[in-house]
Amino acid sequence: MKSKIQWLVAAATLAGTCAVQAQDNVVKLGLTRYDTHARTTGIQGIGVPAGADAAVGDATTIIAVYERLLSPNMGVELVLGVPPKISSRATGSVAFLGEVLTARNVAPTLLFNYHFGDSGNQVRPYVGVGLNWTRFVDVKSTLAPSVEMSDSYGWALQGGVSVAFDKRWGMFASVATLKVKSDLVASGSTVLTTTIDFRPVVYSAGVSYRF
């Protein structure tokens, strides 16, 4: 896990160092809707009835973004946010259990963006590709006193548009998708396991400031 964080930091640092023709810095602040689009392998364990499963809910949170423009069209972007609370409800043969798990996900994402058009254009679409690291924290379950979820490391894609109000202020809107996969182990009187495959679609919008 530590090496993955160091890799993200090193990549961002290298991109900034290589930016001999760097133009600007942009910070963004807004709201994000996190649609998890998750599916599991089912809940397995001794005494667990066949067909036991769970559904993962969606979340809304605050997003903070820093982008360093390496040229009029290229930039490297670090996306952070307030870790959203995600809940999971039992389904299938154990649906009567209701909400069985809550967690927060810390998910810094490093993206390399391409901005279309000229730097002076008021409206500029952009696309980005990069890497996401997700760690689940504050994991709690009604089914077991000890719950662990593994970290995830995968690709990230985004598309968006920026609109300039003046030379400094503007707004943005974007849609992103990530690959997130985590193994869950809940330990108590028995051991429960499942693998959760997230393919979230993340909708974001907010204000931007260039300096």
PyMOL commands that place a pseudoatom at each C-alpha (Angstrom):
pseudoatom trace, name=CA, resn=MET, resi=1, chain=A, elem=C, hetatm=0, pos=[0.000, 0.000, 0.000]
pseudoatom trace, name=CA, resn=LYS, resi=2, chain=A, elem=C, hetatm=0, pos=[2.781, 2.447, 0.986]
pseudoatom trace, name=CA, resn=SER, resi=3, chain=A, elem=C, hetatm=0, pos=[4.579, 1.800, -2.305]
pseudoatom trace, name=CA, resn=LYS, resi=4, chain=A, elem=C, hetatm=0, pos=[1.410, 2.586, -4.246]
pseudoatom trace, name=CA, resn=ILE, resi=5, chain=A, elem=C, hetatm=0, pos=[1.022, 5.942, -2.516]
pseudoatom trace, name=CA, resn=GLN, resi=6, chain=A, elem=C, hetatm=0, pos=[4.684, 6.713, -3.178]
pseudoatom trace, name=CA, resn=TRP, resi=7, chain=A, elem=C, hetatm=0, pos=[4.187, 5.819, -6.847]
pseudoatom trace, name=CA, resn=LEU, resi=8, chain=A, elem=C, hetatm=0, pos=[1.297, 8.270, -7.188]
pseudoatom trace, name=CA, resn=VAL, resi=9, chain=A, elem=C, hetatm=0, pos=[3.274, 11.034, -5.487]
pseudoatom trace, name=CA, resn=ALA, resi=10, chain=A, elem=C, hetatm=0, pos=[6.353, 10.317, -7.607]
pseudoatom trace, name=CA, resn=ALA, resi=11, chain=A, elem=C, hetatm=0, pos=[4.346, 10.380, -10.830]
pseudoatom trace, name=CA, resn=ALA, resi=12, chain=A, elem=C, hetatm=0, pos=[2.799, 13.723, -9.947]
pseudoatom trace, name=CA, resn=THR, resi=13, chain=A, elem=C, hetatm=0, pos=[6.192, 15.150, -8.974]
pseudoatom trace, name=CA, resn=LEU, resi=14, chain=A, elem=C, hetatm=0, pos=[7.817, 13.929, -12.189]
pseudoatom trace, name=CA, resn=ALA, resi=15, chain=A, elem=C, hetatm=0, pos=[5.071, 15.448, -14.286]
pseudoatom trace, name=CA, resn=GLY, resi=16, chain=A, elem=C, hetatm=0, pos=[5.530, 18.781, -12.541]
pseudoatom trace, name=CA, resn=THR, resi=17, chain=A, elem=C, hetatm=0, pos=[9.316, 18.647, -12.945]
pseudoatom trace, name=CA, resn=CYS, resi=18, chain=A, elem=C, hetatm=0, pos=[9.035, 17.924, -16.658]
pseudoatom trace, name=CA, resn=ALA, resi=19, chain=A, elem=C, hetatm=0, pos=[6.711, 20.858, -17.211]
pseudoatom trace, name=CA, resn=VAL, resi=20, chain=A, elem=C, hetatm=0, pos=[9.301, 23.231, -18.645]
pseudoatom trace, name=CA, resn=GLN, resi=21, chain=A, elem=C, hetatm=0, pos=[6.584, 25.085, -20.538]
pseudoatom trace, name=CA, resn=ALA, resi=22, chain=A, elem=C, hetatm=0, pos=[4.050, 24.939, -17.689]
pseudoatom trace, name=CA, resn=GLN, resi=23, chain=A, elem=C, hetatm=0, pos=[1.342, 27.567, -18.002]
pseudoatom trace, name=CA, resn=ASP, resi=24, chain=A, elem=C, hetatm=0, pos=[-1.038, 27.589, -15.055]
pseudoatom trace, name=CA, resn=ASN, resi=25, chain=A, elem=C, hetatm=0, pos=[-2.382, 25.939, -11.964]
pseudoatom trace, name=CA, resn=VAL, resi=26, chain=A, elem=C, hetatm=0, pos=[-6.085, 25.198, -11.546]
pseudoatom trace, name=CA, resn=VAL, resi=27, chain=A, elem=C, hetatm=0, pos=[-7.930, 24.276, -8.372]
pseudoatom trace, name=CA, resn=LYS, resi=28, chain=A, elem=C, hetatm=0, pos=[-11.487, 22.988, -8.413]
pseudoatom trace, name=CA, resn=LEU, resi=29, chain=A, elem=C, hetatm=0, pos=[-14.089, 22.471, -5.706]
pseudoatom trace, name=CA, resn=GLY, resi=30, chain=A, elem=C, hetatm=0, pos=[-17.463, 20.874, -6.188]
pseudoatom trace, name=CA, resn=LEU, resi=31, chain=A, elem=C, hetatm=0, pos=[-19.916, 18.084, -5.506]
pseudoatom trace, name=CA, resn=THR, resi=32, chain=A, elem=C, hetatm=0, pos=[-19.619, 14.501, -6.676]
pseudoatom trace, name=CA, resn=ARG, resi=33, chain=A, elem=C, hetatm=0, pos=[-22.259, 11.825, -7.089]
pseudoatom trace, name=CA, resn=TYR, resi=34, chain=A, elem=C, hetatm=0, pos=[-20.710, 8.374, -6.729]
pseudoatom trace, name=CA, resn=ASP, resi=35, chain=A, elem=C, hetatm=0, pos=[-22.858, 5.686, -8.407]
pseudoatom trace, name=CA, resn=THR, resi=36, chain=A, elem=C, hetatm=0, pos=[-21.148, 2.464, -7.355]
pseudoatom trace, name=CA, resn=HIS, resi=37, chain=A, elem=C, hetatm=0, pos=[-22.514, 0.031, -9.985]
pseudoatom trace, name=CA, resn=ALA, resi=38, chain=A, elem=C, hetatm=0, pos=[-21.203, -2.752, -7.745]
pseudoatom trace, name=CA, resn=ARG, resi=39, chain=A, elem=C, hetatm=0, pos=[-21.735, -6.481, -7.846]
pseudoatom trace, name=CA, resn=THR, resi=40, chain=A, elem=C, hetatm=0, pos=[-20.477, -9.203, -5.536]
pseudoatom trace, name=CA, resn=THR, resi=41, chain=A, elem=C, hetatm=0, pos=[-19.593, -12.868, -5.757]
pseudoatom trace, name=CA, resn=GLY, resi=42, chain=A, elem=C, hetatm=0, pos=[-22.229, -13.592, -3.107]
pseudoatom trace, name=CA, resn=ILE, resi=43, chain=A, elem=C, hetatm=0, pos=[-21.671, -14.067, 0.608]
pseudoatom trace, name=CA, resn=GLN, resi=44, chain=A, elem=C, hetatm=0, pos=[-19.857, -17.278, 1.490]
pseudoatom trace, name=CA, resn=GLY, resi=45, chain=A, elem=C, hetatm=0, pos=[-19.280, -18.864, 4.879]
pseudoatom trace, name=CA, resn=ILE, resi=46, chain=A, elem=C, hetatm=0, pos=[-20.214, -21.747, 7.135]
pseudoatom trace, name=CA, resn=GLY, resi=47, chain=A, elem=C, hetatm=0, pos=[-23.938, -21.627, 7.876]
pseudoatom trace, name=CA, resn=VAL, resi=48, chain=A, elem=C, hetatm=0, pos=[-24.667, -18.997, 5.229]
pseudoatom trace, name=CA, resn=PRO, resi=49, chain=A, elem=C, hetatm=0, pos=[-27.749, -19.985, 3.188]
pseudoatom trace, name=CA, resn=ALA, resi=50, chain=A, elem=C, hetatm=0, pos=[-27.513, -20.309, -0.580]
pseudoatom trace, name=CA, resn=GLY, resi=51, chain=A, elem=C, hetatm=0, pos=[-28.388, -17.131, -2.445]
pseudoatom trace, name=CA, resn=ALA, resi=52, chain=A, elem=C, hetatm=0, pos=[-27.056, -14.784, 0.244]
pseudoatom trace, name=CA, resn=ASP, resi=53, chain=A, elem=C, hetatm=0, pos=[-25.857, -11.546, -1.315]
pseudoatom trace, name=CA, resn=ALA, resi=54, chain=A, elem=C, hetatm=0, pos=[-25.622, -7.804, -0.783]
pseudoatom trace, name=CA, resn=ALA, resi=55, chain=A, elem=C, hetatm=0, pos=[-26.246, -4.604, -2.749]
pseudoatom trace, name=CA, resn=VAL, resi=56, chain=A, elem=C, hetatm=0, pos=[-23.989, -1.573, -2.426]
pseudoatom trace, name=CA, resn=GLY, resi=57, chain=A, elem=C, hetatm=0, pos=[-25.546, 1.886, -2.275]
pseudoatom trace, name=CA, resn=ASP, resi=58, chain=A, elem=C, hetatm=0, pos=[-24.478, 5.165, -3.882]
pseudoatom trace, name=CA, resn=ALA, resi=59, chain=A, elem=C, hetatm=0, pos=[-23.106, 8.300, -2.209]
pseudoatom trace, name=CA, resn=THR, resi=60, chain=A, elem=C, hetatm=0, pos=[-22.598, 12.059, -2.590]
pseudoatom trace, name=CA, resn=THR, resi=61, chain=A, elem=C, hetatm=0, pos=[-19.548, 13.959, -1.358]
pseudoatom trace, name=CA, resn=ILE, resi=62, chain=A, elem=C, hetatm=0, pos=[-17.308, 17.011, -1.831]
pseudoatom trace, name=CA, resn=ILE, resi=63, chain=A, elem=C, hetatm=0, pos=[-14.487, 16.891, -4.375]
pseudoatom trace, name=CA, resn=ALA, resi=64, chain=A, elem=C, hetatm=0, pos=[-11.235, 18.879, -4.467]
pseudoatom trace, name=CA, resn=VAL, resi=65, chain=A, elem=C, hetatm=0, pos=[-8.978, 18.897, -7.540]
pseudoatom trace, name=CA, resn=TYR, resi=66, chain=A, elem=C, hetatm=0, pos=[-5.559, 20.340, -8.366]
pseudoatom trace, name=CA, resn=GLU, resi=67, chain=A, elem=C, hetatm=0, pos=[-4.382, 20.454, -11.980]
pseudoatom trace, name=CA, resn=ARG, resi=68, chain=A, elem=C, hetatm=0, pos=[-0.987, 21.570, -13.256]
pseudoatom trace, name=CA, resn=LEU, resi=69, chain=A, elem=C, hetatm=0, pos=[-1.126, 22.562, -16.910]
pseudoatom trace, name=CA, resn=LEU, resi=70, chain=A, elem=C, hetatm=0, pos=[2.013, 21.326, -18.632]
pseudoatom trace, name=CA, resn=SER, resi=71, chain=A, elem=C, hetatm=0, pos=[1.144, 23.036, -21.926]
pseudoatom trace, name=CA, resn=PRO, resi=72, chain=A, elem=C, hetatm=0, pos=[-1.910, 24.812, -23.379]
pseudoatom trace, name=CA, resn=ASN, resi=73, chain=A, elem=C, hetatm=0, pos=[-3.483, 21.399, -24.016]
pseudoatom trace, name=CA, resn=MET, resi=74, chain=A, elem=C, hetatm=0, pos=[-1.917, 18.949, -21.537]
pseudoatom trace, name=CA, resn=GLY, resi=75, chain=A, elem=C, hetatm=0, pos=[-2.266, 18.759, -17.778]
pseudoatom trace, name=CA, resn=VAL, resi=76, chain=A, elem=C, hetatm=0, pos=[-1.760, 16.434, -14.827]
pseudoatom trace, name=CA, resn=GLU, resi=77, chain=A, elem=C, hetatm=0, pos=[-4.538, 16.343, -12.242]
pseudoatom trace, name=CA, resn=LEU, resi=78, chain=A, elem=C, hetatm=0, pos=[-4.833, 15.027, -8.694]
pseudoatom trace, name=CA, resn=VAL, resi=79, chain=A, elem=C, hetatm=0, pos=[-8.386, 14.331, -7.537]
pseudoatom trace, name=CA, resn=LEU, resi=80, chain=A, elem=C, hetatm=0, pos=[-9.209, 14.139, -3.827]
pseudoatom trace, name=CA, resn=GLY, resi=81, chain=A, elem=C, hetatm=0, pos=[-12.408, 14.304, -1.850]
pseudoatom trace, name=CA, resn=VAL, resi=82, chain=A, elem=C, hetatm=0, pos=[-14.136, 13.872, 1.471]
pseudoatom trace, name=CA, resn=PRO, resi=83, chain=A, elem=C, hetatm=0, pos=[-14.421, 10.072, 1.879]
pseudoatom trace, name=CA, resn=PRO, resi=84, chain=A, elem=C, hetatm=0, pos=[-18.098, 9.260, 1.224]
pseudoatom trace, name=CA, resn=LYS, resi=85, chain=A, elem=C, hetatm=0, pos=[-20.029, 6.861, 3.423]
pseudoatom trace, name=CA, resn=ILE, resi=86, chain=A, elem=C, hetatm=0, pos=[-21.172, 3.822, 1.460]
pseudoatom trace, name=CA, resn=SER, resi=87, chain=A, elem=C, hetatm=0, pos=[-23.682, 1.356, 2.858]
pseudoatom trace, name=CA, resn=SER, resi=88, chain=A, elem=C, hetatm=0, pos=[-24.603, -2.163, 1.830]
pseudoatom trace, name=CA, resn=ARG, resi=89, chain=A, elem=C, hetatm=0, pos=[-27.901, -3.993, 2.323]
pseudoatom trace, name=CA, resn=ALA, resi=90, chain=A, elem=C, hetatm=0, pos=[-28.413, -7.738, 2.408]
pseudoatom trace, name=CA, resn=THR, resi=91, chain=A, elem=C, hetatm=0, pos=[-30.279, -9.221, -0.568]
pseudoatom trace, name=CA, resn=GLY, resi=92, chain=A, elem=C, hetatm=0, pos=[-31.372, -12.625, -1.781]
pseudoatom trace, name=CA, resn=SER, resi=93, chain=A, elem=C, hetatm=0, pos=[-32.013, -15.249, 0.884]
pseudoatom trace, name=CA, resn=VAL, resi=94, chain=A, elem=C, hetatm=0, pos=[-30.808, -12.921, 3.668]
pseudoatom trace, name=CA, resn=ALA, resi=95, chain=A, elem=C, hetatm=0, pos=[-32.617, -9.741, 2.585]
pseudoatom trace, name=CA, resn=PHE, resi=96, chain=A, elem=C, hetatm=0, pos=[-34.432, -9.616, 5.954]
pseudoatom trace, name=CA, resn=LEU, resi=97, chain=A, elem=C, hetatm=0, pos=[-31.142, -8.566, 7.606]
pseudoatom trace, name=CA, resn=GLY, resi=98, chain=A, elem=C, hetatm=0, pos=[-31.370, -5.062, 6.106]
pseudoatom trace, name=CA, resn=GLU, resi=99, chain=A, elem=C, hetatm=0, pos=[-28.259, -2.878, 6.249]
pseudoatom trace, name=CA, resn=VAL, resi=100, chain=A, elem=C, hetatm=0, pos=[-25.253, -5.070, 7.025]
pseudoatom trace, name=CA, resn=LEU, resi=101, chain=A, elem=C, hetatm=0, pos=[-22.198, -2.917, 6.301]
pseudoatom trace, name=CA, resn=THR, resi=102, chain=A, elem=C, hetatm=0, pos=[-20.966, 0.674, 6.119]
pseudoatom trace, name=CA, resn=ALA, resi=103, chain=A, elem=C, hetatm=0, pos=[-17.588, 1.982, 5.007]
pseudoatom trace, name=CA, resn=ARG, resi=104, chain=A, elem=C, hetatm=0, pos=[-15.828, 5.077, 3.723]
pseudoatom trace, name=CA, resn=ASN, resi=105, chain=A, elem=C, hetatm=0, pos=[-13.562, 4.988, 0.701]
pseudoatom trace, name=CA, resn=VAL, resi=106, chain=A, elem=C, hetatm=0, pos=[-10.422, 7.097, 0.341]
pseudoatom trace, name=CA, resn=ALA, resi=107, chain=A, elem=C, hetatm=0, pos=[-9.731, 7.250, -3.380]
pseudoatom trace, name=CA, resn=PRO, resi=108, chain=A, elem=C, hetatm=0, pos=[-7.011, 9.642, -4.656]
pseudoatom trace, name=CA, resn=THR, resi=109, chain=A, elem=C, hetatm=0, pos=[-6.831, 9.588, -8.434]
pseudoatom trace, name=CA, resn=LEU, resi=110, chain=A, elem=C, hetatm=0, pos=[-4.049, 10.836, -10.709]
pseudoatom trace, name=CA, resn=LEU, resi=111, chain=A, elem=C, hetatm=0, pos=[-5.105, 11.768, -14.252]
pseudoatom trace, name=CA, resn=PHE, resi=112, chain=A, elem=C, hetatm=0, pos=[-3.345, 13.034, -17.351]
pseudoatom trace, name=CA, resn=ASN, resi=113, chain=A, elem=C, hetatm=0, pos=[-5.724, 15.334, -19.226]
pseudoatom trace, name=CA, resn=TYR, resi=114, chain=A, elem=C, hetatm=0, pos=[-5.957, 16.595, -22.782]
pseudoatom trace, name=CA, resn=HIS, resi=115, chain=A, elem=C, hetatm=0, pos=[-7.863, 19.866, -23.248]
pseudoatom trace, name=CA, resn=PHE, resi=116, chain=A, elem=C, hetatm=0, pos=[-9.331, 20.497, -26.686]
pseudoatom trace, name=CA, resn=GLY, resi=117, chain=A, elem=C, hetatm=0, pos=[-9.235, 23.875, -28.404]
pseudoatom trace, name=CA, resn=ASP, resi=118, chain=A, elem=C, hetatm=0, pos=[-7.166, 26.979, -27.704]
pseudoatom trace, name=CA, resn=SER, resi=119, chain=A, elem=C, hetatm=0, pos=[-6.274, 28.101, -24.199]
pseudoatom trace, name=CA, resn=GLY, resi=120, chain=A, elem=C, hetatm=0, pos=[-8.260, 31.313, -24.694]
pseudoatom trace, name=CA, resn=ASN, resi=121, chain=A, elem=C, hetatm=0, pos=[-11.519, 29.554, -25.548]
pseudoatom trace, name=CA, resn=GLN, resi=122, chain=A, elem=C, hetatm=0, pos=[-14.336, 30.096, -23.085]
pseudoatom trace, name=CA, resn=VAL, resi=123, chain=A, elem=C, hetatm=0, pos=[-15.594, 26.510, -23.394]
pseudoatom trace, name=CA, resn=ARG, resi=124, chain=A, elem=C, hetatm=0, pos=[-13.080, 23.636, -23.510]
pseudoatom trace, name=CA, resn=PRO, resi=125, chain=A, elem=C, hetatm=0, pos=[-13.911, 19.925, -23.443]
pseudoatom trace, name=CA, resn=TYR, resi=126, chain=A, elem=C, hetatm=0, pos=[-11.276, 17.592, -22.025]
pseudoatom trace, name=CA, resn=VAL, resi=127, chain=A, elem=C, hetatm=0, pos=[-10.555, 13.895, -21.545]
pseudoatom trace, name=CA, resn=GLY, resi=128, chain=A, elem=C, hetatm=0, pos=[-8.283, 12.169, -19.068]
pseudoatom trace, name=CA, resn=VAL, resi=129, chain=A, elem=C, hetatm=0, pos=[-6.748, 8.800, -18.284]
pseudoatom trace, name=CA, resn=GLY, resi=130, chain=A, elem=C, hetatm=0, pos=[-4.902, 7.711, -15.176]
pseudoatom trace, name=CA, resn=LEU, resi=131, chain=A, elem=C, hetatm=0, pos=[-4.686, 5.615, -12.042]
pseudoatom trace, name=CA, resn=ASN, resi=132, chain=A, elem=C, hetatm=0, pos=[-6.854, 5.266, -8.953]
pseudoatom trace, name=CA, resn=TRP, resi=133, chain=A, elem=C, hetatm=0, pos=[-5.967, 3.914, -5.532]
pseudoatom trace, name=CA, resn=THR, resi=134, chain=A, elem=C, hetatm=0, pos=[-8.870, 3.105, -3.195]
pseudoatom trace, name=CA, resn=ARG, resi=135, chain=A, elem=C, hetatm=0, pos=[-8.672, 2.239, 0.483]
pseudoatom trace, name=CA, resn=PHE, resi=136, chain=A, elem=C, hetatm=0, pos=[-11.735, 1.404, 2.579]
pseudoatom trace, name=CA, resn=VAL, resi=137, chain=A, elem=C, hetatm=0, pos=[-11.731, 2.788, 6.120]
pseudoatom trace, name=CA, resn=ASP, resi=138, chain=A, elem=C, hetatm=0, pos=[-14.124, 2.861, 9.073]
pseudoatom trace, name=CA, resn=VAL, resi=139, chain=A, elem=C, hetatm=0, pos=[-15.572, -0.465, 7.899]
pseudoatom trace, name=CA, resn=LYS, resi=140, chain=A, elem=C, hetatm=0, pos=[-18.362, -1.718, 10.183]
pseudoatom trace, name=CA, resn=SER, resi=141, chain=A, elem=C, hetatm=0, pos=[-20.765, -4.637, 9.918]
pseudoatom trace, name=CA, resn=THR, resi=142, chain=A, elem=C, hetatm=0, pos=[-23.717, -5.930, 11.908]
pseudoatom trace, name=CA, resn=LEU, resi=143, chain=A, elem=C, hetatm=0, pos=[-22.673, -9.471, 10.960]
pseudoatom trace, name=CA, resn=ALA, resi=144, chain=A, elem=C, hetatm=0, pos=[-19.231, -9.592, 12.586]
pseudoatom trace, name=CA, resn=PRO, resi=145, chain=A, elem=C, hetatm=0, pos=[-17.077, -7.561, 15.014]
pseudoatom trace, name=CA, resn=SER, resi=146, chain=A, elem=C, hetatm=0, pos=[-14.045, -7.578, 12.697]
pseudoatom trace, name=CA, resn=VAL, resi=147, chain=A, elem=C, hetatm=0, pos=[-14.283, -6.599, 9.025]
pseudoatom trace, name=CA, resn=GLU, resi=148, chain=A, elem=C, hetatm=0, pos=[-11.495, -5.964, 6.546]
pseudoatom trace, name=CA, resn=MET, resi=149, chain=A, elem=C, hetatm=0, pos=[-11.644, -4.810, 2.926]
pseudoatom trace, name=CA, resn=SER, resi=150, chain=A, elem=C, hetatm=0, pos=[-8.567, -4.994, 0.708]
pseudoatom trace, name=CA, resn=ASP, resi=151, chain=A, elem=C, hetatm=0, pos=[-7.157, -1.966, -1.110]
pseudoatom trace, name=CA, resn=SER, resi=152, chain=A, elem=C, hetatm=0, pos=[-7.716, -1.537, -4.828]
pseudoatom trace, name=CA, resn=TYR, resi=153, chain=A, elem=C, hetatm=0, pos=[-5.476, -0.157, -7.560]
pseudoatom trace, name=CA, resn=GLY, resi=154, chain=A, elem=C, hetatm=0, pos=[-6.766, 0.339, -11.113]
pseudoatom trace, name=CA, resn=TRP, resi=155, chain=A, elem=C, hetatm=0, pos=[-7.358, 2.545, -14.123]
pseudoatom trace, name=CA, resn=ALA, resi=156, chain=A, elem=C, hetatm=0, pos=[-9.463, 5.702, -14.291]
pseudoatom trace, name=CA, resn=LEU, resi=157, chain=A, elem=C, hetatm=0, pos=[-11.037, 7.519, -17.246]
pseudoatom trace, name=CA, resn=GLN, resi=158, chain=A, elem=C, hetatm=0, pos=[-12.829, 10.843, -17.407]
pseudoatom trace, name=CA, resn=GLY, resi=159, chain=A, elem=C, hetatm=0, pos=[-14.416, 13.316, -19.784]
pseudoatom trace, name=CA, resn=GLY, resi=160, chain=A, elem=C, hetatm=0, pos=[-15.550, 16.819, -18.974]
pseudoatom trace, name=CA, resn=VAL, resi=161, chain=A, elem=C, hetatm=0, pos=[-15.936, 20.428, -19.950]
pseudoatom trace, name=CA, resn=SER, resi=162, chain=A, elem=C, hetatm=0, pos=[-14.593, 23.644, -18.432]
pseudoatom trace, name=CA, resn=VAL, resi=163, chain=A, elem=C, hetatm=0, pos=[-16.252, 27.043, -18.862]
pseudoatom trace, name=CA, resn=ALA, resi=164, chain=A, elem=C, hetatm=0, pos=[-14.312, 30.245, -18.150]
pseudoatom trace, name=CA, resn=PHE, resi=165, chain=A, elem=C, hetatm=0, pos=[-16.099, 33.227, -16.596]
pseudoatom trace, name=CA, resn=ASP, resi=166, chain=A, elem=C, hetatm=0, pos=[-12.955, 35.371, -16.796]
pseudoatom trace, name=CA, resn=LYS, resi=167, chain=A, elem=C, hetatm=0, pos=[-9.172, 34.848, -16.636]
pseudoatom trace, name=CA, resn=ARG, resi=168, chain=A, elem=C, hetatm=0, pos=[-9.401, 33.362, -13.134]
pseudoatom trace, name=CA, resn=TRP, resi=169, chain=A, elem=C, hetatm=0, pos=[-12.807, 31.946, -12.358]
pseudoatom trace, name=CA, resn=GLY, resi=170, chain=A, elem=C, hetatm=0, pos=[-14.820, 29.304, -14.118]
pseudoatom trace, name=CA, resn=MET, resi=171, chain=A, elem=C, hetatm=0, pos=[-16.876, 26.167, -13.682]
pseudoatom trace, name=CA, resn=PHE, resi=172, chain=A, elem=C, hetatm=0, pos=[-16.496, 22.527, -14.648]
pseudoatom trace, name=CA, resn=ALA, resi=173, chain=A, elem=C, hetatm=0, pos=[-18.524, 19.368, -15.075]
pseudoatom trace, name=CA, resn=SER, resi=174, chain=A, elem=C, hetatm=0, pos=[-17.153, 15.870, -15.579]
pseudoatom trace, name=CA, resn=VAL, resi=175, chain=A, elem=C, hetatm=0, pos=[-18.034, 12.193, -15.714]
pseudoatom trace, name=CA, resn=ALA, resi=176, chain=A, elem=C, hetatm=0, pos=[-15.482, 9.562, -14.693]
pseudoatom trace, name=CA, resn=THR, resi=177, chain=A, elem=C, hetatm=0, pos=[-15.342, 5.808, -14.351]
pseudoatom trace, name=CA, resn=LEU, resi=178, chain=A, elem=C, hetatm=0, pos=[-12.947, 3.678, -12.320]
pseudoatom trace, name=CA, resn=LYS, resi=179, chain=A, elem=C, hetatm=0, pos=[-11.997, 0.057, -11.791]
pseudoatom trace, name=CA, resn=VAL, resi=180, chain=A, elem=C, hetatm=0, pos=[-12.225, -0.848, -8.101]
pseudoatom trace, name=CA, resn=LYS, resi=181, chain=A, elem=C, hetatm=0, pos=[-12.190, -4.391, -6.698]
pseudoatom trace, name=CA, resn=SER, resi=182, chain=A, elem=C, hetatm=0, pos=[-12.020, -5.376, -3.032]
pseudoatom trace, name=CA, resn=ASP, resi=183, chain=A, elem=C, hetatm=0, pos=[-12.014, -8.638, -1.073]
pseudoatom trace, name=CA, resn=LEU, resi=184, chain=A, elem=C, hetatm=0, pos=[-14.077, -8.498, 2.121]
pseudoatom trace, name=CA, resn=VAL, resi=185, chain=A, elem=C, hetatm=0, pos=[-13.500, -10.752, 5.132]
pseudoatom trace, name=CA, resn=ALA, resi=186, chain=A, elem=C, hetatm=0, pos=[-15.801, -10.524, 8.163]
pseudoatom trace, name=CA, resn=SER, resi=187, chain=A, elem=C, hetatm=0, pos=[-14.675, -12.510, 11.208]
pseudoatom trace, name=CA, resn=GLY, resi=188, chain=A, elem=C, hetatm=0, pos=[-16.828, -13.408, 14.192]
pseudoatom trace, name=CA, resn=SER, resi=189, chain=A, elem=C, hetatm=0, pos=[-18.498, -16.635, 15.256]
pseudoatom trace, name=CA, resn=THR, resi=190, chain=A, elem=C, hetatm=0, pos=[-17.883, -17.633, 11.643]
pseudoatom trace, name=CA, resn=VAL, resi=191, chain=A, elem=C, hetatm=0, pos=[-15.924, -16.174, 8.740]
pseudoatom trace, name=CA, resn=LEU, resi=192, chain=A, elem=C, hetatm=0, pos=[-17.837, -14.518, 5.901]
pseudoatom trace, name=CA, resn=THR, resi=193, chain=A, elem=C, hetatm=0, pos=[-16.191, -13.618, 2.596]
pseudoatom trace, name=CA, resn=THR, resi=194, chain=A, elem=C, hetatm=0, pos=[-17.105, -11.934, -0.659]
pseudoatom trace, name=CA, resn=THR, resi=195, chain=A, elem=C, hetatm=0, pos=[-15.463, -9.988, -3.469]
pseudoatom trace, name=CA, resn=ILE, resi=196, chain=A, elem=C, hetatm=0, pos=[-16.982, -6.660, -4.485]
pseudoatom trace, name=CA, resn=ASP, resi=197, chain=A, elem=C, hetatm=0, pos=[-16.399, -5.446, -8.032]
pseudoatom trace, name=CA, resn=PHE, resi=198, chain=A, elem=C, hetatm=0, pos=[-17.095, -1.718, -8.328]
pseudoatom trace, name=CA, resn=ARG, resi=199, chain=A, elem=C, hetatm=0, pos=[-17.363, -0.014, -11.703]
pseudoatom trace, name=CA, resn=PRO, resi=200, chain=A, elem=C, hetatm=0, pos=[-18.456, 3.385, -10.419]
pseudoatom trace, name=CA, resn=VAL, resi=201, chain=A, elem=C, hetatm=0, pos=[-19.641, 6.258, -12.552]
pseudoatom trace, name=CA, resn=VAL, resi=202, chain=A, elem=C, hetatm=0, pos=[-18.681, 9.523, -10.870]
pseudoatom trace, name=CA, resn=TYR, resi=203, chain=A, elem=C, hetatm=0, pos=[-20.525, 12.744, -11.766]
pseudoatom trace, name=CA, resn=SER, resi=204, chain=A, elem=C, hetatm=0, pos=[-18.872, 15.990, -10.644]
pseudoatom trace, name=CA, resn=ALA, resi=205, chain=A, elem=C, hetatm=0, pos=[-19.575, 19.705, -11.016]
pseudoatom trace, name=CA, resn=GLY, resi=206, chain=A, elem=C, hetatm=0, pos=[-18.295, 22.840, -9.345]
pseudoatom trace, name=CA, resn=VAL, resi=207, chain=A, elem=C, hetatm=0, pos=[-16.208, 25.996, -9.580]
pseudoatom trace, name=CA, resn=SER, resi=208, chain=A, elem=C, hetatm=0, pos=[-12.600, 26.431, -10.688]
pseudoatom trace, name=CA, resn=TYR, resi=209, chain=A, elem=C, hetatm=0, pos=[-9.882, 29.010, -10.043]
pseudoatom trace, name=CA, resn=ARG, resi=210, chain=A, elem=C, hetatm=0, pos=[-6.801, 29.495, -12.221]
pseudoatom trace, name=CA, resn=PHE, resi=211, chain=A, elem=C, hetatm=0, pos=[-3.575, 31.068, -10.946]
for i in range(1, 211): cmd.bond("trace and resi %d" % i, "trace and resi %d" % (i + 1))
show_as sticks, trace
zoom trace
